[in-house]
Amino acid sequence: MFLLPPAAEFRFPWEVNFVKEGESLRTFGRSVFHCVDLFDWLDLELVSYHPESSRASLSAQHASEEHQVLVDTIFIEPFNPIIGAQYVVLGEAEKYEGTGVMIRARVLNCVDGVNVALLQKAISGQRDFFRERESKQGDVAQPADTT
Amino acid sequence: MQAATMDPAEEPPSMLWGLDPLFSAFARLYVKDILQMTESIQVPGIYFYNRHPIYKVDVLGTVVYKKEREDFFCYGVDDGTGVINCLCWKSQLLKPEEDPIKAGVKPSDVGQGGFNPVAELKKLRQAQQERRRLELGELLRVRGPVKTSRQQREIMASTYYRVDDPMMAVQIEWMMEVPQLYREFYDKPLLLKSEGAAGISTETPLSKAANIMRRFLDQKSVTRFRTYDVQDLLEPLISNKPPSADEHSVAGPSACRQLQQLLKEVLKTLQDEGLVYQRAKFQDEVYYVTTGDKDLLIAVKDIIREDSKKNKYAEKGCHVLHILSAVRQRHSLNVSRAALELVLKALECSSDIISTSDNSYTAF
């Protein structure tokens, strides 16, 4: 019997802080890697690169706001970070230090050059489709319930 | 989902499955839907999405799980809606110990100009082999039948390969295309002809009569007929006609007149289609079946054969309009373009003539 990981749905970077703990997701953003010490990460002070405590941070612009997504890269090391490149991260959300969310990455792919606008459109399109389908099924299910 | 709640008794009869075009296609379903489709009770291995019988699927997703065995890979593929296990058999070329072409490679095989087909083939196989060994996080395209083994649904890959998608172009295209496929095909219920057949009763007497005529001409290999030969065929349509709800129509045209009228309309329809034509109008009421008229076929063939030798048509062949005017001069003024096109089609089918381009024909 194989134990497959849960499905990772696409989330926009600005939604990451609202996902439930433990939920699988994938998101994207431009990388600003901070190889910082676990306890100092808020200071963004580059101390040293410790594989066991490595953190990466992805940022994305949305509605004139800068969104940061913190990524734990422990499962995907070693990897070759390219600062300023676009990445897609797939992993589980974890509460971090009570305030934010950190993604424990299972996959971190460099997709530099990706058409972010088109990707957003595709994600929205897929969500619209599911919303549409669910509402239709709701319509169908309701008369069935009453009979 | 809709599939999960489907009553087993509602399962479409297996006889009709083949009529659903989705049955023989690799359906690009979301993994979530593949996992939730109900399996057929009649034939295990067939699944239903929205009453569409489906047994093979086409999936694109990120590898989030992998296991390698001697004979196969197991890849867990995540498309953003679900994760499904894909059983990917290693082909002969993925087994390193077997290298059937190695023995055949000799230095003497290297062809002139440095192109060595054996080495190229080897390179190709290597490239194929590389595309079948994936790492976590890589993109996998997999097609194949859906199987349920140990209560777990999986895809038995008939084809699988890594997709190089450094800028997510393929993934984005896929994400935009799949909802369209759902809207246009997967989520639309299948309308089988038997259900559509209810519409026959609403068919006009004219189209009914035209169908009767077409069938008659085809089955009896009729080459020509007069109107009174076929009159009997259409009579049932008139006499079986339910009495009109309108009481006043009792005083309407007699059955005989109605029949004449219908016949006239039917022959007009068939003439418009080019199926029949009259050699000379008003002369007599003889109708020729276009493709059964040997004289017409020979005339058209001769025209094309003769004119193809002329310089003007030698290269491009004769245009259909040129043939039409020639036929009208030589054979009958009443040959319509539709009729000529049927003749040309028949001649082309029997390889008497060859089409050189759109609407142009030649013969040797």
Interface residues (C-beta under 8 A of the other chain):
Chain A: M1 F2 L4 P5 P6 A7 A8 E9 F10 R26 I76 V88 L90 R106 V107 L108 N109 C110 V111 D112 G113 V114 N115 L118 L119 K121 A122 I123 G125 Q126 D128 F129 R133 Q137 V140
Chain B: M1 Q2 V31 K32 T62 V64 Y65 K67 C74 G76 D78 D79 G80 T81 G82 V83 I84 N85 L136 G137 R150 Q152 P166 M167 M168 A169 Q171 I172 M175 M176 V178 P179 Y182 R183 D187
